[in-house]
């Protein structure tokens, strides 16, 4: 069952500008704390660009224009390259990359395929070469 918080996040991630505005309004009027969501979006920006997201204003939380920029950026990401980082798990922020088609996780320390990758309905390429995955996988079971 979706909580009010989940519904607001869904609205904010919509490509429909009216839904995004409604999400901002509900976040403010209901006083729902989405700070972890915004921090995750900033983490996505850092993972993709390898640069810290620079807010134009000094504040703990992004302003609405900053939010909209982060949301648009998140929707635009289709490829994520996280190879050679000694990862054992996917960063939690990756769950917001709904348009991800390519995920490169080569040369890390994964011991199994991260279950969360199966939630990416548009994922077409998952690269996991040179990890510590020992079990053989039947390709047919991944479909």
WOLINGI-V72207 format. One record per pair of residues at least 12 apart in sequence whose C-alpha atoms are under 6 Angstrom apart, sorted by the first residue. I is the first residue (numbers start at 0). J is the second residue. Records with the same first field share a line. If there is no record, write none. Layout:
I=J ; J
This chain:
7=22
10=22
39=92
77=98 ; 99 ; 100
78=99 ; 101 ; 102
79=102
80=103
81=103 ; 104
82=103 ; 104 ; 105 ; 106
83=106 ; 107
84=107
85=107 ; 108
86=107 ; 108
87=108 ; 109
99=122
100=121 ; 122 ; 123
101=122 ; 124
102=125
103=125 ; 126
104=126 ; 127
105=126 ; 127 ; 128 ; 129
106=129 ; 130
107=130
108=130 ; 131
109=130 ; 131
110=131 ; 132
111=132
